[in-house]
Structure formats: C-alpha cells, structure tokens
Amino acid sequence: MSYFPILNAPYCMGETTLYNFPPNNWESTKCVDQYVSLTYIKNNLWHSVTLDKLSYLSYIKISGNNIVDLAPEGVLPLLSLSSVELPKVSKELPILSCSHTVVPEYRSTLGLRSSSMVTSYQGEVNFFPSPASLLTFSPFLQFGEHIENYLLFLNVEKSPKKRMAEVEIYDAHSKLLKQTQSVCNNQVNIISLDDSGFDDQSLPVVVCETMAAIPFYFSSYKKGELLSFEHTHSPASLVVLGNRFNTQRQLKEYWFSQLKR
C-alpha cells in the first residue's frame, strides 16, 4: 500500500510521476483503472482528494504547482493509486485497495526540478511504526565552491498527530557528535550538512532513536544549476541471508553504544 510523496528541497519544486502498470512481469497484478488521490494532514486528520482516474498502462506527472490550491502550505503531499476512492477524512492514513508487488514494489519517479535541471529516483514510501529508529551513513557529501549539502529526512506515519524527534549527526571515525536537529513526523525535514565540520575524508553517521525515515542526500551547485539526489537503504537491506531484521537490530545497538553523546 505504497504512497508517493511530492518532495521539496532548496531551489527546487517536487514532481512525482505515477505509473498504472506493474514494475515486473512475473508477479500477478490487477489490470484495472485506478484513482489518483492526494492525501495530506489538516486539523490533525488525514484528508484525501481524488485528482484523476488513470487508465491501465498509463502514467501521470503531478508537481507541487498542480496542488497549491488543494493542500495547505507546508504539509507533506502524498499521492496514491487505488481501485476505489479514498475517504475524504480519516483518523489514520487510509489503507489502499491497489495492485501490489514485492520485488520491487510499485514505484513512482520522485523528482526535484530547479530552473536549470531535474534529478529523480524510483521510489515509494510506506508508513513507519511509531516509535522507531534510524541509522544511516552518508558517503554522498560533495565539496567545492558553491556546493550545498542537505539531508532530506522523510517520515510518514499512520497517525496524523504531530510529534517531534531529535536527529543526531556524528563523525564515524571519531564517534563525536557534530550536529543535532529537531524533526517532525509526516514531513520532509531539510537539514543542512555544511556547518558540521565534515570534509572529503569524513563519513557522517545519522541517528534518530525515536523516529524512522527515508534519508535522502541532496546537493546543489550554484543554487540549483546542478543537482545531485541520492538515498541510502536500511541496514536490513544489506543482509542477504539469515534474519535480516535481527542483524539490523544488532547493527543499530552496536553503533548507538559506540557514539559519544
């Protein structure tokens, strides 16, 4: 039941392309038209609006400009495909009646467009449990004149109620704390990584012990003239055999114990 966010980042407008066809040809899926919905938070409730009906084997691109009159400013816009229309108001993130695949999951093209170029990746987001935790390493920082580096911390949870957490950024070699930043659930939280004292030999470690997220690493050259957009996977995705999530738990416990608060 994946959702597809419209992202945002400095100097950029988000744009998301939805596809009403499966990402592989070996898993059985429904060949049906689907409703395109926009879901967002207002007054501590989830609100959903039907935008279109997408024919099977078709696609649609929706940008932040397309929904400015539909969702309040500053909220996280979530797009979805479903064979039935979503409830207009709900206390929890609606469960989608849609086609589902496992490897890979249904994906969209999540893009960021500046006045000069566009960058994108194939992705989706499913709601995270609350509370949960995050451990990720960032080898994606870029250095040079006019380059800015950011962490985009994307969280989605079932509940629309606002809650906060602390993101801590450490140096992997010294284990020293370099930066602390407050983040909010159900948001794309934008955190600058340029004032933490990292250089091209550094490996930042990003930790949040009470909130999970998809960590994106975004770099901009000359305020959007060139863009770079990457993300890391959870530790469990790096384990091929055995109990992946038990291994992830052990990795988190090890690194949480090593870092110098």
C-alpha positions as MATLAB code, in Angstrom:
seq = 'MSYFPILNAPYCMGETTLYNFPPNNWESTKCVDQYVSLTYIKNNLWHSVTLDKLSYLSYIKISGNNIVDLAPEGVLPLLSLSSVELPKVSKELPILSCSHTVVPEYRSTLGLRSSSMVTSYQGEVNFFPSPASLLTFSPFLQFGEHIENYLLFLNVEKSPKKRMAEVEIYDAHSKLLKQTQSVCNNQVNIISLDDSGFDDQSLPVVVCETMAAIPFYFSSYKKGELLSFEHTHSPASLVVLGNRFNTQRQLKEYWFSQLKR';
ca = [
       0.000    0.000    0.000;
       2.683    2.446   -1.032;
       2.280    6.209   -1.152;
       4.273    8.511   -3.388;
       5.306   11.875   -1.899;
       5.846   15.128   -3.737;
       9.223   16.138   -2.329;
      10.735   19.565   -1.811;
      14.289   20.834   -1.454;
      16.168   24.159   -1.610;
      15.916   25.841   -5.039;
      13.609   23.048   -6.306;
       9.980   22.116   -6.867;
       8.950   18.496   -6.415;
       7.286   16.468   -9.168;
       6.081   12.874   -8.989;
       5.170   10.546  -11.879;
       2.735    7.692  -11.155;
       2.525    4.568  -13.323;
      -0.538    2.339  -13.543;
       1.359   -0.764  -14.600;
       3.484   -3.241  -12.632;
       7.273   -2.926  -12.198;
       7.865   -6.550  -13.224;
       6.277   -9.253  -15.386;
       6.430  -12.210  -13.012;
       4.029  -11.164  -10.212;
       0.286  -11.233  -10.847;
      -1.444   -7.837  -10.594;
      -4.845   -6.337  -11.400;
      -5.136   -4.754  -14.861;
      -7.615   -2.048  -13.863;
      -8.033    1.706  -13.975;
      -7.094    3.388  -10.693;
      -7.964    6.601   -8.895;
      -5.184    9.129   -8.343;
      -5.560   10.710   -4.895;
      -3.835   13.462   -2.951;
      -3.638   12.901    0.827;
      -2.452   15.456    3.380;
      -2.880   16.479    7.030;
      -5.214   19.238    8.174;
      -6.559   19.809   11.706;
      -4.958   16.567   12.967;
      -6.809   14.455   10.400;
      -5.868   12.906    7.065;
      -7.735   14.486    4.128;
      -7.908   12.937    0.653;
      -8.929   14.440   -2.688;
      -9.448   12.497   -5.932;
      -7.381   14.140   -8.684;
      -7.954   11.871  -11.685;
      -8.647    8.360  -12.869;
      -5.656    6.719  -14.519;
      -6.188    4.117  -17.221;
      -4.252    0.859  -17.056;
      -0.841    1.149  -18.778;
      -0.953    4.952  -18.437;
       1.087    7.404  -16.349;
       0.625   10.899  -14.946;
       3.037   13.562  -13.654;
       1.966   15.849  -10.799;
       4.093   18.703   -9.487;
       3.889   20.867   -6.409;
       2.476   23.636   -8.598;
      -0.506   21.444   -9.500;
      -1.714   21.073   -5.921;
      -1.068   24.511   -4.363;
      -4.813   25.249   -4.232;
      -5.720   21.823   -2.845;
      -3.444   21.276    0.165;
      -2.375   23.722    2.897;
       1.058   25.280    2.523;
       3.853   23.385    4.290;
       2.178   19.966    4.515;
       3.604   16.770    3.002;
       1.573   15.900   -0.156;
       1.134   12.154   -0.623;
      -0.106   10.727   -3.922;
      -1.569    7.258   -4.328;
      -3.254    4.842   -6.721;
      -6.318    2.893   -5.630;
      -9.107    0.976   -7.334;
     -11.637    2.726   -5.050;
     -11.804    6.356   -3.985;
     -10.308    7.187   -0.596;
     -12.400    8.543    2.300;
     -12.415   12.330    2.356;
     -11.387   12.414    6.035;
      -9.790    9.710    8.184;
      -8.120    9.379   11.577;
      -5.377    7.128   10.199;
      -3.562    7.033    6.867;
      -6.011    5.267    4.509;
      -5.306    1.668    3.514;
      -5.134    1.491   -0.265;
      -7.020   -1.007   -2.403;
      -4.403   -1.366   -5.104;
      -2.186   -3.754   -7.007;
       0.843   -4.915   -5.046;
       4.212   -6.404   -5.941;
       7.128   -7.398   -3.717;
      10.349   -7.318   -5.773;
      10.324   -4.472   -6.474;
       7.314   -2.710   -5.021;
       5.190   -0.449   -7.199;
       7.318    2.638   -7.739;
       6.950    6.213   -8.909;
       9.504    8.679  -10.238;
      10.218   11.141   -7.436;
      11.776   14.242   -8.953;
      13.203   17.603   -7.923;
      13.227   20.310  -10.590;
      15.175   23.590  -10.485;
      15.139   26.341  -13.089;
      18.082   24.592  -14.785;
      17.616   20.830  -14.473;
      15.804   17.905  -12.876;
      17.021   14.968  -10.784;
      14.974   11.921   -9.735;
      14.896    8.343   -8.485;
      12.414    5.477   -8.497;
      10.763    5.179   -5.112;
       7.806    4.909   -2.785;
       7.087    5.288    0.923;
       5.168    3.091    3.330;
       4.212    4.287    6.801;
       6.764    3.727    9.558;
       5.911    2.327   13.002;
       5.936    4.804   15.865;
       8.243    4.956   17.668;
      11.068    3.515   15.572;
      14.723    4.334   14.920;
      17.089    5.295   12.110;
      20.763    4.548   11.486;
      22.316    5.571    8.186;
      25.730    6.520    6.816;
      26.266    9.257    4.241;
      29.067    8.795    1.697;
      27.343   11.285   -0.633;
      28.618   14.656    0.592;
      30.215   16.772   -2.131;
      32.733   19.550   -1.607;
      33.789   22.599   -3.560;
      32.902   26.224   -4.086;
      29.156   26.975   -4.433;
      28.124   23.414   -3.380;
      25.484   22.959   -0.655;
      24.675   19.623    1.008;
      21.427   18.671    2.715;
      19.795   15.704    4.415;
      16.115   15.326    3.483;
      14.556   13.317    6.323;
      11.245   11.884    5.031;
       8.904   10.364    7.601;
       5.326    9.086    7.150;
       3.293    7.537    9.984;
      -0.278    6.242   10.323;
      -1.274    8.893   12.813;
      -1.702   12.492   11.644;
      -0.878   13.807   15.126;
       2.287   15.880   15.260;
       5.284   14.611   17.183;
       8.936   15.649   17.291;
      12.260   13.822   17.491;
      15.972   14.601   17.556;
      18.336   13.722   14.726;
      21.987   13.425   15.731;
      24.817   13.534   13.194;
      28.189   12.038   14.147;
      31.587   11.515   12.575;
      32.066    7.764   12.022;
      35.818    7.888   12.738;
      35.899    9.947   15.932;
      32.340    8.975   17.019;
      31.899   12.626   18.055;
      28.565   14.446   17.833;
      28.674   17.118   15.107;
      25.092   18.353   14.898;
      21.648   17.961   16.475;
      18.425   18.884   14.687;
      14.741   18.625   15.620;
      12.500   16.865   13.073;
       8.752   16.409   12.715;
       6.806   13.333   11.631;
       4.863   13.290    8.339;
       7.234   15.779    6.769;
      10.267   16.236    4.548;
      12.657   17.747    7.104;
      15.511   19.670    5.446;
      18.807   19.639    7.395;
      21.924   21.441    6.170;
      25.122   19.367    6.436;
      27.553   22.150    5.554;
      28.270   23.550    9.028;
      29.188   20.301   10.784;
      32.913   20.291   10.073;
      32.937   17.394    7.602;
      35.490   17.118    4.788;
      36.040   14.737    1.864;
      37.568   12.132    4.218;
      34.576   12.133    6.589;
      31.790    9.584    6.865;
      28.754   11.108    8.615;
      26.550    8.845   10.742;
      22.915    9.936   11.032;
      20.974    8.629   14.041;
      17.421    9.094   15.266;
      16.403    6.818   18.130;
      12.672    7.627   18.220;
      11.658    8.165   14.569;
      12.335    6.238   11.361;
      12.638    7.840    7.941;
      13.943    7.558    4.410;
      17.198    9.565    4.358;
      17.843   11.446    1.107;
      21.104   13.254    0.411;
      20.699   16.304   -1.783;
      23.470   18.529   -3.171;
      23.062   21.742   -5.139;
      25.673   23.650   -7.140;
      25.166   27.388   -7.640;
      21.640   27.358   -6.189;
      20.201   24.699   -8.480;
      22.339   24.984  -11.584;
      23.421   21.371  -10.982;
      21.743   18.842   -8.676;
      22.596   15.520   -7.024;
      19.988   13.330   -5.303;
      20.758   10.011   -3.559;
      19.374    7.916   -0.734;
      20.600    5.095    1.487;
      18.853    1.846    2.355;
      18.124    0.467    5.812;
      20.795   -1.882    7.268;
      18.439   -4.857    6.801;
      18.542   -4.416    3.017;
      22.306   -5.092    3.055;
      21.841   -8.565    4.590;
      21.370  -11.378    2.049;
      20.779  -14.459    4.214;
      19.556  -15.157    7.735;
      17.423  -12.984    9.978;
      17.819   -9.601    8.314;
      15.947   -7.566   10.896;
      17.753   -9.181   13.820;
      21.014   -8.210   12.132;
      19.703   -4.679   11.678;
      18.840   -4.503   15.378;
      22.361   -5.654   16.309;
      23.972   -3.086   13.987;
      21.898   -0.305   15.499;
      22.674   -1.385   19.060;
      26.408   -1.506   18.277;
      26.560    1.953   16.708;
      24.255    3.550   19.289;
      26.589    2.251   22.020;
      29.747    3.498   20.247;
      28.687    7.081   19.596;
      29.864    9.687   22.108;
      26.937   11.711   23.383;
];
